[in-house]
């Protein structure tokens, strides 16, 4: 019997790539999204990549408990991957209630429905839970720090909610927390990728939009950090590598391979790359000159963080394989595809 996976927020950047990998791995996928932060571009791209025109799509809001319960009754959901959340750090600082209400309510509803159904839960967490770590690279045992934004805090709170619910369920509910580092790039087909609304909050879409002429200049926030070139160090992971990690995690859950009822895995490359290195690599690999300038540091940015992905490598059998150069080529191909070039 084929297993069915629900992907909440499945029409977005990460969700669309995960949907592709799940389908290609032989899972039935149900996509649900309210399209508050994306359009149908990536969902249509998923259909083209997979050759599947009949992927179920439910347009709904996960803050609506009745809609969530109806969804879990309609489909035989073996596992749910929860992406449906607001994710702009700056906006969360300006509008904390919007973030707490949406991100917590939607997850609470999913957990309640999953517990009733007996579905596994995979929560998309983030390296933001580590804050400014005392030492790098960070492992899953690295202490979490107070979040620097309400967005980051919703990740920490949702982690705790899942842990507590799993513990109280006495084996009826099981879950995995994947802590992502910095997902970048696009599918090699150039049919799906990051499609931010308005001004991008993330570095790579800002790079590609500057390169194509949509943005006049790229600002690099801070060049006086205590790092080799003065810019922040990050663990940039290819979006396809990240998406594949979800397939490994889902398989681990549905095939009964979990060693604990609630498990945590870092999803990163283990290689630190500075912001300036990434900009220079983009220019080199794509033969494009970028107009960029250094700007003052941005509030909430940590100096340096990258993963120790050993646990995911050894326990799940997953490993990041794509190079930064391949990733930046794919990101540029996607931007050109959007521009019709």
Phi, psi and omega in degrees: 000130176292140177271147181250129180243128173270129177246102178281135187071030188283356178263359181275189185302298183288316183303320181292320179292321178295319178301316178302310184295322179296315180297317181292340177271359175099010178272151166276134183237135171250123179260132175228134184201149175259002177056033178283337184228019178201166172247196186271004184306308184289324179298318177295323177297320178301317180297321180291318181295316186273344184073014180254114180271347189253029178293122180299132178233120177250119178270108187200167179249126182286354172280351178266101186299321181297320179294321179295314180297319179297322179296315180291337176279330185286326186240152177276075189281113178276327180211150176235134173252121188257109176249345190294097181198154170284148190220010181271116184302310182300316180296324181294327177292321181283328184228066185301320182298322178302318182287315180295317182297311184288307188291326180278315181299315182298320181289320177302318180296317179297316181298317180298314180293320180294321180295318178296322184278336186082030180270150172283153181236127174245117182258132179274100178263199190204154175293349178300338181293341179277345182059219175269098187291153179288331178211154179232153000288163181265140173255175179296340180271353177301131182300139173286148180247161175303135183294149180267001179207156174302324176302309180299323180294326178296328177294314179299313182296317180296323174303313182295320179299316180296313180303312183295320182291318178298315181299316182289337185283348178052051175093352181282332180236134177229150183207161176232137174255121174256121178263106181280151171264245185246094181289130179220167173102201182200168177294142181302339178287344186064021180262342173220152181183192181281129184226075184289147174272131180072212182285128182296144174267341184258155188296309189294316175300327178291322176299309185292324179290328175291318181297325183274348178101004178287326179244143184286321187206142176267129176262127173260115187277103176092123172230025181236023176286154178283065179230167184307321180244010176087352179255160185300149176256133181223165176253096182272121182245135180298137184299328179288319175301315179300315181299319180297328179301326179293325178294316177299318182292317179297315179301319179301320181289305188287339179266007175070033183262000182292141179265342174224160182288337175226117184242154181233134177224134169284135176242095181206180182266335186085005181244119178282136176228133180279160178302316181294321176300319181295317178299314180296321179295321178298314180300315185293312187287332182254358179063036183238138177263131182258140172271108179224159178218158175271138180235167179301158177306152179257135181301136176093349180282129176275155184293308186208130174207132171210163189271152157258103185270017186306317183297315178296322179296314187275318185279313182271340184080013180263146176210139174289132184237339185279140181278160177302322181297314177300318182297315182288330173296315181295321179297320180289321178297321178294316179298319179292323178299317179297325181276358181072029182255000000 
